[in-house]
Amino acid sequence: MNYPSRQRPCALAALIRPPLWLANSLATAGLLLLGLLLLNLLNSVSAMASADSPLRLNPDWPGSGTMQLFNDAGEVAPPKLTTQVDMQINGWTNRVTVTQSYTNASEQWLHGRYLFPLPENAAVDSLNMQIGERVIEGQIQPKQRAKQMFEQAKAQGKQASLLSQQRPNLFTAEVANLGPGQTIKVQFSYQQQVEYREGALSVRFPMTYTPRYVPQDYADVDDAADIMGDFSYDPAPVTAATDNGSVSINLDLRAGVPLATATSPSHPLTKLADDGDQQQFKFANMVADRDFIFSWQPANGSAPQAALFSQQGQTHPLAETGTQAAAPQDYSLLMLMPPQSKPEQPMPRDLVLVVDTSGSMSGASMQQAKEAVRFALTSLRPQDSFNVLAFSSDVSALAPQSLPATASNIGRAQQFVAQLQANGGTEMGRALDAALPSNYQVPQGVLRQVIFMTDGAVGNEKQLFNFIHQRLGDSRLFTVGIGSAPNAYFMKRAAQAGRGTFTYIGYGEDVSTKTVALLEKIAAPVVTDVQLRFADGTVPDYWPAQIPDLYLGEPVVVSIKQARGRHSSLTISGNVAGQFWQQQLTLTPELRDSGLDLLWARGQIGALELAQDDSNRDRTEQQVTALAMKYHLVSQYTSLVAVDVTPVNPNAPDTPQAEIASKMPAGWQPPGNMPQTASNSRLLLLLGALMLLLGGALCWLSRHPKQQRCVS
């Protein structure tokens, strides 16, 4: 039969006569997938809707130098912000003074609050605020008392300031009654211990903060209060804007030894002066979107050995008068160096690599973590075993149990790592549960080492520390900080609780060198069960109370307090590969320093906070408060407050406030507008839509085959 060209049947359409049941099945399956996706998204939205609660996801957690100025109408009048940091590095200590200047460009009085991260080991001990010609000095007070003093001054129109700790590495400062056109300078100082590893020394100054995730089932109300502190409003948002102020750093380095190198891997620097072992540097107008890192390396033959630094008396003498003077005390900082030998026959190891694939790891952080895992896999030896775990809202594993380190299994692991994507929440407890199974016995003669690669963007740190302590057994936990602004407080404390070490990888070029260095270090013999005692057998008052294992190229620094002149020598002992080891040190100080009492007290406070639970909460609060008051330190239970006596703002009760945002961490990508879940939401959406479209098309073809025509 001949048809007109426009009516010629299509040969392919004539052959297609799909059964109706197949079309209906595909359409139904597509609808089911889309329904599952909708339910999943509704659950995610429900979880995020409760993000205002401190027990939930806080996607807008504040970062460095966030000034909070707000009013009831929500109108924003952000001040201009600049930050000046002055570092005085002397041997093994770093004295840091931070001056943040805010200019009120509005025509009304303002109250304000700002938030900023500091190093997790910072001992904050002084505060002053300069408003015009007025300089207001801060005094240490119990936290509630300090808050009452500040609020009373605020209501009376007096200029006042308050500095408080929200987390060990997150602080808030408040200012009351800032006048129109005024510039306020808030200056605080802290003492910090210098880091040393692989022959180089370094300091780090955090300038922004990665948003944190708190599991929905985390029910420690007191710890949640620590997370949010006294905030009664939403935290300041993280933003990509670049006009929220700049940071400049002046650094005076007095290393005490000739230097081979001095540089910053994070920021460009300008050398101002070079006088042998004393150098001065300047870092100007830096964008506050990443941690500042400065490192220096002694010249060959000048690498530090076991050393002792000491100080007589306290930095802040006791304010009380008329009381009997306490016995004079000496404070010391002792550096313990491990043996420098490498193993002749390395022990077999079971290496567990744990990778954070949560939404906060999006972007450069995810790529760095993947590359670090690939380097770790190439280090495996035939006698080793291994496994790879990935976690976000759930945990996925390469295998149920550790696998032999064969070429085939390593290839499987490489493919497993290649397909990892950042998505979902940071449910680190589930990952720790998988990496540190209960009642697991490490085989005799095997080193079981767990390496966590994460940005540490979690808010339930205390819960995780307790879990590590309970589950560790004979395993060792090492943490690798990924990204431009990791939660170093969590990373270091987790490694300490896991009797391992912390490594920071902030930049792509660091991945290979730092991963290789970590793997070489943990393959070397370690000194375990380290103990300190005086010659007469008594035990000194030192922190950390449980000294971590000593690893090749990474000393442990211990803070010690003792009665002045009572002991002249100290014995360090431990086990190396099952053999007893000890070393005798003289207590005659090689170098004298200052602020060592602050480091000792900060370490003691940190140990008390780490051991706090429901059974000792009240006693711990009393002990921490007493220590912080004695040494003039900001802590969980104490704050620095400064109040001027003269009222200056007659309309203080009606004074508004506003806020500015913090800079988003460099390389960090927010999860996006679609709620991030543990499921492959994008894949579900695509498959569901395709199946629904295909089912609809087949259904139409099965009912209307004769209507298909071809156009010539």
SEDOBA-550289 format. One line per field, with one value per residue (C-alpha): chain; x, y, z. Coordinates in steps of 0.001 Angstrom, whole numbers, always signed. Example, Ala and Ser with C-alpha at 12.3 -4.5 7.8 and 13.67 -1.06 7.14 Angstrom:
kette: c(A A)
x: c(+12300 +13670)
y: c(-4500 -1060)
z: c(+7800 +7140)
// end
This chain:
kette: c(A A A A A A A A A A A A A A A A A A A A A A A A A A A A A A A A A A A A A A A A A A A A A A A A A A A A A A A A A A A A A A A A A A A A A A A A A A A A A A A A A A A A A A A A A A A A A A A A A A A A A A A A A A A A A A A A A A A A A A A A A A A A A A A A A A A A A A A A A A A A A A A A A A A A A A A A A A A A A A A A A A A A A A A A A A A A A A A A A A A A A A A A A A A A A A A A A A A A A A A A A A A A A A A A A A A A A A A A A A A A A A A A A A A A A A A A A A A A A A A A A A A A A A A A A A A A A A A A A A A A A A A A A A A A A A A A A A A A A A A A A A A A A A A A A A A A A A A A A A A A A A A A A A A A A A A A A A A A A A A A A A A A A A A A A A A A A A A A A A A A A A A A A A A A A A A A A A A A A A A A A A A A A A A A A A A A A A A A A A A A A A A A A A A A A A A A A A A A A A A A A A A A A A A A A A A A A A A A A A A A A A A A A A A A A A A A A A A A A A A A A A A A A A A A A A A A A A A A A A A A A A A A A A A A A A A A A A A A A A A A A A A A A A A A A A A A A A A A A A A A A A A A A A A A A A A A A A A A A A A A A A A A A A A A A A A A A A A A A A A A A A A A A A A A A A A A A A A A A A A A A A A A A A A A A A A A A A A A A A A A A A A A A A A A A A A A A A A A A A A A A A A A A A A A A A A A A A A A A A A A A A A A A A A A A A A A A A A A A A A A A A A A A A A A A A A A A A A A A A A A A A A A A A A A A A A A A A A A A A A A A A A A A A A A A A A A A A A A A A A A A A A A A A A A A A A A)
x: c(+0 +1261 +831 +1469 +4875 +3386 +1286 +3940 +4002 +7289 +8804 +10228 +6925 +5154 +7447 +7075 +4105 +5183 +2979 +886 +2015 +5660 +4801 +2693 +5444 +8097 +5847 +4939 +8601 +9457 +6689 +7885 +11458 +10265 +8091 +11044 +13084 +10304 +10050 +13821 +13867 +11001 +12946 +16003 +14012 +12527 +16008 +17234 +14135 +15307 +18753 +17998 +18317 +21893 +21359 +21018 +22935 +24316 +25129 +25748 +28268 +30311 +33937 +36816 +36228 +32482 +31061 +27426 +25513 +21757 +18366 +14852 +13871 +16741 +18324 +22066 +24581 +27892 +31027 +34302 +36565 +40359 +42512 +46145 +48014 +51411 +53337 +56412 +57934 +60627 +62014 +59066 +56417 +54418 +52935 +50119 +48280 +45206 +43788 +40485 +39263 +35610 +34318 +30646 +29763 +26085 +24424 +23133 +24559 +25191 +25808 +27849 +29128 +31740 +32990 +36421 +38368 +41718 +44240 +42900 +45876 +45616 +45776 +43809 +44769 +44303 +41788 +41565 +39228 +40043 +37128 +38405 +40822 +39388 +41267 +39271 +41218 +39576 +39488 +38775 +35426 +33221 +31251 +27790 +29111 +30955 +27805 +25742 +28321 +28329 +24529 +24161 +26719 +25043 +21648 +23163 +24717 +28286 +30915 +31933 +33410 +33143 +35359 +34029 +34870 +32183 +34429 +38153 +38884 +35933 +35515 +33046 +33607 +30877 +30935 +28282 +27416 +29534 +28834 +28165 +31369 +33460 +36209 +36590 +39745 +39398 +42757 +43338 +46440 +47196 +50115 +50665 +53050 +55038 +54539 +57456 +57544 +59800 +62549 +60419 +58675 +55433 +52571 +49022 +46489 +42932 +41117 +37835 +35693 +34176 +30430 +29808 +27385 +25701 +23874 +20115 +20271 +22906 +21130 +23831 +22035 +24948 +27380 +24861 +24804 +28561 +28068 +25727 +26806 +24653 +23312 +19599 +19667 +20751 +24531 +26067 +26077 +29160 +29538 +31658 +31877 +35352 +34511 +34302 +37723 +41354 +44030 +47655 +50289 +53628 +55829 +59018 +60875 +63590 +64361 +67430 +69280 +70515 +67793 +67808 +64359 +61467 +58340 +54559 +52829 +49511 +50266 +52886 +55304 +57665 +60882 +61567 +64770 +67228 +69737 +70848 +68504 +66151 +63951 +60940 +58156 +55021 +51854 +49618 +45935 +45209 +41709 +40383 +39385 +41986 +44311 +47582 +50598 +54221 +57048 +60811 +63557 +66842 +70081 +71840 +73356 +71071 +67989 +66554 +67123 +65549 +65226 +63872 +62461 +61530 +59892 +59787 +56444 +53217 +52592 +49641 +50356 +47426 +45126 +44143 +45897 +46270 +46541 +49523 +51796 +51876 +55138 +57064 +56618 +58660 +56965 +58713 +58174 +59922 +60426 +60695 +62458 +61893 +64780 +66001 +66357 +64256 +62974 +65120 +62079 +58862 +55960 +52943 +50116 +46393 +45790 +42227 +41737 +38615 +37513 +35019 +32655 +30156 +28898 +31446 +34219 +32944 +35448 +39197 +38949 +37449 +40181 +42899 +41397 +41189 +44788 +45961 +44214 +45826 +49281 +48509 +47447 +50744 +52649 +51144 +53476 +52651 +52540 +49985 +46197 +43890 +40380 +38826 +35741 +33823 +31317 +28824 +25283 +26117 +29193 +30221 +33156 +35394 +34977 +33334 +36793 +40361 +41802 +45307 +47416 +47450 +47615 +44061 +42657 +44585 +43127 +39632 +40350 +41531 +38248 +36281 +38029 +37641 +33839 +33543 +31587 +30958 +27329 +25400 +25977 +29073 +27972 +31445 +30210 +29092 +32488 +34296 +31985 +32987 +36705 +36957 +34637 +33781 +35655 +38125 +41455 +44466 +46401 +49731 +52613 +50351 +50073 +46467 +46444 +43343 +43822 +40891 +40916 +38393 +37849 +36486 +33344 +31454 +29884 +29618 +33339 +32976 +30781 +33335 +36285 +34514 +33756 +37413 +38551 +36107 +36792 +40487 +41922 +45299 +44554 +46027 +44047 +45716 +43898 +44611 +43099 +41843 +40913 +41756 +40164 +39773 +38521 +42001 +40608 +38724 +41517 +44261 +42193 +40940 +44527 +45528 +42690 +43653 +47344 +48281 +49243 +47613 +48720 +47409 +47074 +45856 +47013 +47177 +50961 +51187 +49299 +52125 +54872 +52775 +51069 +54403 +55881 +52934 +53216 +56976 +56470 +53869 +55973 +58921 +59359 +57527 +58051 +54882 +53791 +55877 +56311 +57998 +59437 +61921 +65094 +63419 +60598 +57914 +55781 +55767 +52613 +52507 +50209 +49186 +48677 +48752 +51726 +51110 +53322 +56519 +56882 +59889 +60488 +57723 +58467 +55946 +55964 +55036 +54160 +55452 +54899 +57104 +58177 +61125 +64500 +63203 +64447 +67526 +66883 +64027 +63759 +61781 +60957 +58916 +58935 +60489 +59494 +58834 +62136 +62454 +63880 +64735 +66562 +67875 +67510 +68887 +66396 +68876 +67043 +68771 +66603 +64365 +60972 +57735 +54085 +54849 +52495 +49687 +50470 +50524 +47209 +45596 +46700 +45277 +41978 +41814 +42416 +39667 +37197 +38026 +37346 +34088 +30914 +27578 +29126 +31783 +30306 +29946 +33374 +35012 +33350 +34745 +38248 +38309 +36968 +39588 +42449 +41240 +40743 +44210 +45992 +43725 +42525 +39346 +37713 +34389 +33421 +35303 +35303 +37212 +35039 +35833 +33419 +33877 +32407 +30990 +27640 +27887 +24722 +21468 +19352 +21023 +17794 +16759 +20185 +20006 +22433 +23380 +25622 +28155 +29039 +32263 +34370 +33706 +36739 +38848 +38038 +34933 +31689 +28358 +26199 +23709 +20018 +18887 +19156 +22167 +21308 +22999 +21205 +22142 +19371 +20487 +20677 +17211 +15823 +17395 +16370 +12857 +12330 +13771 +11655 +8519 +9141 +9998 +6965 +4697 +6127 +5710 +2200 +1307 +2916 +1056 -2281 -1677 +626 -1270 -859 +2927 +3930 +7232 +7912 +9735)
y: c(+0 +3446 +6344 +10023 +11005 +12726 +9628 +6921 +4737 +4753 +1286 +1592 +2774 -113 -2541 -861 -2224 -2298 -4186 -1946 -3688 -2755 +902 +1026 -697 +1790 +4752 +3344 +2733 +6296 +7670 +5550 +6827 +10408 +9771 +8370 +11400 +13739 +11927 +12085 +15793 +16429 +14669 +16747 +19969 +18963 +18431 +21726 +23542 +22765 +24162 +27102 +24650 +24195 +20451 +20588 +21479 +25003 +25869 +29532 +29034 +32211 +32666 +34929 +38468 +38421 +41661 +41331 +44618 +44296 +45813 +44453 +45456 +43485 +46573 +46145 +48901 +47035 +48794 +48829 +46125 +45851 +43452 +43853 +40860 +41147 +37923 +37709 +34240 +33479 +29950 +27647 +30199 +32736 +35842 +37160 +40472 +40963 +44459 +44649 +48129 +48841 +52159 +53008 +54880 +55227 +58182 +56209 +54546 +50819 +47781 +44992 +41467 +39702 +36152 +34826 +31565 +31245 +28390 +25576 +25905 +29697 +30887 +34173 +36297 +40003 +42419 +46148 +48299 +51751 +54029 +57469 +58376 +55882 +52640 +50111 +47232 +43835 +41812 +38122 +37200 +34095 +33954 +34727 +37559 +39054 +38845 +40602 +43402 +43912 +43950 +46402 +48775 +48397 +49395 +52377 +53805 +53008 +51822 +48249 +45135 +41408 +38574 +35005 +31489 +29557 +26638 +26082 +27527 +29931 +33179 +36065 +39710 +42264 +46057 +48352 +51903 +52660 +56239 +57595 +58017 +56410 +53839 +51157 +49104 +45790 +44321 +40926 +38794 +35126 +32778 +29888 +26949 +26557 +23335 +21141 +18199 +16775 +19264 +22410 +24695 +26528 +28647 +28938 +31756 +30863 +33616 +31929 +29007 +26025 +25625 +22778 +19889 +18549 +15170 +15291 +12657 +14526 +15279 +16735 +19953 +21396 +20782 +22272 +25394 +25553 +25390 +28369 +30115 +33083 +33647 +34306 +35073 +33288 +33065 +35368 +33928 +32796 +34787 +34907 +38704 +40200 +43528 +42288 +43582 +42654 +41211 +42332 +40475 +41685 +38798 +39031 +35691 +35037 +31399 +31107 +29115 +29888 +29385 +27565 +28735 +30881 +31055 +30944 +28289 +30131 +33795 +35981 +37615 +40581 +40330 +43561 +42622 +39724 +39571 +35936 +34123 +37142 +38039 +40288 +39756 +41544 +40148 +42998 +43227 +39500 +38247 +36390 +33204 +30676 +29877 +31787 +29469 +30442 +27912 +28020 +25406 +25493 +25302 +21933 +20888 +23227 +21033 +21160 +18252 +17592 +21061 +22710 +26237 +27674 +30625 +31683 +32875 +33819 +36193 +37754 +38062 +37264 +40247 +39288 +41184 +40391 +36653 +34460 +34251 +30862 +28958 +30137 +27912 +27197 +26520 +24586 +23508 +20208 +18879 +15074 +13817 +10202 +7909 +8699 +5083 +3516 -81 -2790 -4991 -2982 -4671 -5672 -3223 -3074 +370 +1730 +4858 +6858 +9624 +12383 +12824 +15168 +18347 +20545 +18694 +19946 +21392 +21398 +19547 +16456 +16356 +16677 +13852 +11556 +12254 +11615 +8212 +7290 +8070 +6017 +3035 +3102 +2759 -628 -3637 -7289 -8149 -5385 -5399 -2439 -1103 +2176 +3738 +6757 +8587 +11417 +10800 +7096 +4895 +2882 +464 -1018 -4400 -5766 -6676 -5630 -6975 -8271 -5602 -7306 -5447 -6515 -5250 -1969 -1508 -2051 +578 +3083 +2666 +2980 +6259 +7677 +7612 +9369 +12642 +15190 +15131 +14834 +15485 +14785 +11759 +11071 +8877 +6244 +6354 +5915 +3015 +1294 +2105 +1171 -1823 -2911 -5862 -5900 -7524 -6429 -9544 -10119 -8431 -6175 -2401 -1305 +2319 +4326 +7510 +9968 +12477 +15246 +18963 +18165 +20254 +18762 +20361 +17295 +17062 +16002 +13024 +11898 +12231 +9962 +7436 +7302 +6787 +3900 +2112 +2708 -454 -1292 +736 +4161 +7038 +9621 +12680 +14540 +18027 +18852 +22264 +25913 +26173 +22777 +22387 +21956 +21729 +18553 +17136 +17548 +16381 +13356 +12406 +12891 +10674 +8155 +8228 +9285 +12540 +15351 +16378 +19460 +19458 +22887 +23089 +20756 +20815 +19574 +16323 +14120 +15345 +15392 +12069 +10373 +11941 +10722 +7178 +7061 +8383 +5832 +3002 +3927 +2584 +4565 +5127 +3978 +4217 +7356 +8278 +11163 +11087 +12979 +11404 +10650 +8736 +11405 +12358 +15990 +18008 +17973 +18136 +16175 +13696 +10794 +11549 +10494 +8014 +9487 +9195 +9703 +13375 +14655 +15471 +15772 +18973 +18707 +21593 +21123 +22926 +22328 +23999 +26275 +24538 +21291 +18910 +18982 +16100 +14352 +10781 +9944 +6284 +4160 +1128 +885 -2231 -4061 -2995 -671 +2776 +5761 +9090 +11386 +15174 +17937 +20522 +23349 +25445 +25920 +28934 +31205 +32241 +33896 +32924 +29271 +29366 +30281 +27273 +24975 +26321 +26176 +22567 +21682 +23369 +21502 +18175 +18895 +19879 +16759 +14528 +16261 +14174 +14126 +12627 +15321 +18342 +20532 +19632 +20264 +23671 +24617 +23406 +25140 +28384 +28372 +27755 +30378 +33000 +32338 +32594 +35315 +33114 +33062 +29637 +27872 +29347 +32669 +35817 +39086 +42157 +45877 +48618 +52393 +54340 +57252 +56932 +58320 +57126 +58540 +56362 +53046 +50985 +51920 +51450 +49152 +46520 +44996 +42288 +41595 +38208 +36254 +35281 +31822 +29488 +29362 +26376 +25508 +25126 +25291 +22190 +24261 +25064 +21463 +19732 +17442 +13926 +10577 +9267 +9919 +12464 +13659 +10095 +9314 +12423 +11575 +7906 +8673 +11317 +9123 +6106 +8239 +9789 +6433 +4772 +7550 +7354 +3570 +3842 +6340 +4175 +1077 +2887 +4893 +2900 +3821 +7518 +7325 +8753 +9609 +12808 +12337)
z: c(+0 -879 +1541 +1053 +2330 +5384 +6237 +5814 +8988 +10903 +10776 +14251 +15716 +14100 +15853 +19241 +21068 +24721 +27140 +29330 +32546 +31849 +31296 +34436 +36467 +35367 +36085 +39511 +40362 +39367 +41548 +44486 +44124 +43956 +47003 +48935 +47951 +49103 +52447 +52842 +52123 +54527 +57279 +56460 +56469 +59818 +61206 +59812 +61051 +64557 +63785 +66063 +68946 +70184 +69872 +66081 +62945 +63174 +59528 +60385 +63175 +63641 +62760 +63650 +64834 +64205 +65611 +66654 +66416 +66063 +66830 +67246 +63712 +62269 +60682 +60215 +60919 +60735 +61966 +60111 +61525 +61495 +63510 +64564 +66014 +67712 +68388 +70618 +70166 +72721 +72565 +73203 +74137 +72145 +73747 +71550 +71801 +69602 +69016 +67171 +66193 +65422 +64141 +64678 +61482 +62437 +64153 +67122 +70209 +69891 +72055 +70512 +70715 +68623 +68382 +67480 +67571 +69308 +69495 +71641 +74004 +74412 +78035 +77862 +80859 +80101 +78546 +78086 +76059 +74730 +73770 +72882 +75662 +78131 +78792 +80796 +82347 +82761 +85967 +86364 +87932 +88153 +84904 +86281 +88447 +85463 +83347 +86032 +86326 +82562 +82191 +85068 +83542 +80155 +81572 +83430 +80253 +81312 +78873 +79667 +78132 +78780 +77527 +77904 +76759 +74888 +73928 +74672 +71198 +70820 +72754 +72822 +73673 +74381 +74479 +75910 +74871 +71806 +70746 +67229 +65259 +67992 +67441 +70037 +70473 +72257 +73228 +74808 +75320 +75690 +76233 +73823 +73598 +70373 +68373 +67272 +64861 +62182 +63012 +62611 +65094 +64377 +65687 +64370 +64674 +63572 +61689 +60784 +61826 +60013 +60783 +63236 +63242 +66379 +66137 +66627 +69373 +71401 +74659 +76954 +77829 +79795 +76953 +74525 +76674 +76245 +72483 +72362 +75564 +76440 +72928 +72730 +69004 +65856 +65359 +62766 +59255 +57391 +54198 +51058 +51293 +51557 +53205 +56791 +57852 +57429 +59703 +60035 +62043 +63397 +64478 +66544 +66557 +69131 +68464 +70705 +67993 +64449 +61857 +58532 +57381 +58571 +56451 +56287 +54153 +54501 +53763 +52036 +54464 +54579 +56598 +58488 +60325 +60584 +63413 +63531 +65861 +66083 +63124 +62569 +60039 +58920 +57367 +56218 +55235 +55164 +54388 +57426 +55572 +56797 +59687 +59802 +60138 +60719 +60974 +61400 +61335 +63280 +61303 +60997 +64282 +66225 +66466 +69993 +72353 +75726 +77230 +80336 +80621 +83992 +85737 +89366 +90717 +88928 +86049 +87905 +91663 +93900 +94362 +97918 +100689 +104344 +103749 +104463 +101441 +99752 +99439 +96359 +93322 +90210 +86879 +84135 +80568 +79848 +76318 +76099 +72974 +71847 +70857 +67330 +66140 +63387 +63512 +61957 +61348 +61518 +63243 +61140 +61468 +60978 +59445 +59509 +57375 +58260 +55862 +56664 +53691 +55366 +53725 +55529 +53627 +50266 +47812 +48409 +51735 +50093 +47457 +50100 +52148 +49122 +48172 +51738 +51741 +48421 +49822 +52926 +50807 +48888 +52184 +53037 +53196 +52464 +56184 +56882 +56839 +56315 +55871 +54686 +56302 +55000 +57179 +56994 +58255 +58087 +57711 +54665 +54715 +52068 +53789 +56965 +58336 +57630 +54380 +53600 +51881 +48477 +45175 +44397 +47697 +47458 +43963 +45377 +48018 +45419 +43519 +46777 +47596 +44078 +44242 +47640 +47656 +50395 +51517 +54781 +58477 +60574 +62614 +63957 +66797 +64298 +62607 +65932 +66770 +63517 +63845 +67538 +67939 +71458 +72973 +70071 +70913 +68909 +67782 +69504 +67712 +65581 +65738 +65235 +64124 +63237 +61176 +61133 +58266 +58982 +59498 +62959 +62365 +65315 +68370 +70634 +71368 +74996 +74077 +71487 +73882 +76371 +73643 +72544 +76135 +76604 +73311 +72586 +74145 +72545 +69403 +68720 +67185 +64944 +63620 +60380 +60178 +56684 +55280 +55874 +59354 +61087 +64648 +66152 +69695 +68845 +66660 +69257 +72219 +70264 +69395 +73011 +74221 +71514 +72543 +69025 +67312 +65341 +61831 +60035 +56227 +55222 +51626 +48643 +48425 +52037 +51419 +50174 +52503 +55664 +54980 +54320 +57467 +59548 +58222 +58817 +62327 +63386 +61932 +64203 +67755 +70387 +74080 +75838 +79471 +80038 +83707 +85553 +89060 +91185 +92519 +95853 +94118 +94508 +91496 +90288 +89691 +85901 +82899 +80894 +83734 +81229 +79022 +75410 +73612 +72182 +68392 +66166 +65408 +67705 +71337 +74126 +76148 +79832 +82192 +85745 +89057 +92095 +95306 +94620 +94773 +96283 +93554 +91348 +88923 +87162 +85848 +82703 +82111 +79723 +77444 +73985 +72014 +75268 +76863 +79852 +79024 +81189 +81023 +83754 +83408 +85548 +86743 +86333 +83724 +80382 +79533 +81531 +80270 +81390 +81306 +82081 +85063 +82649 +80456 +83486 +84780 +81306 +80972 +84380 +83525 +80214 +81954 +84485 +81753 +79769 +82794 +83725 +83792 +85630 +88770 +89263 +87498 +90610 +91974 +88599 +88351 +91763 +90882 +87488 +88978 +91745 +89296 +86814 +89528 +90986 +87637 +86123 +83227 +81162 +81409 +81131 +84517 +84624 +82478 +82219 +82778 +82614 +83725 +83553 +86474 +84463 +82634 +79085 +77316 +78733 +76401 +77202 +77571 +74015 +72417 +69346 +68145 +64739 +63247 +60511 +59051 +59298 +56302 +54864 +55236 +52065 +49871 +51898 +49983 +51817 +51308 +49293 +49573 +49284 +52664 +52747 +53813 +54072 +50979 +47350 +46903 +43500 +42165 +43527 +41882 +38515 +38521 +39688 +37019 +34239 +35211 +35442 +32012 +30423 +31970 +30744 +27225 +27020 +28388 +25655 +22950 +24113 +23846 +20646 +18347 +15160 +15788 +15365 +12012 +10411 +8588 +5299)
// end
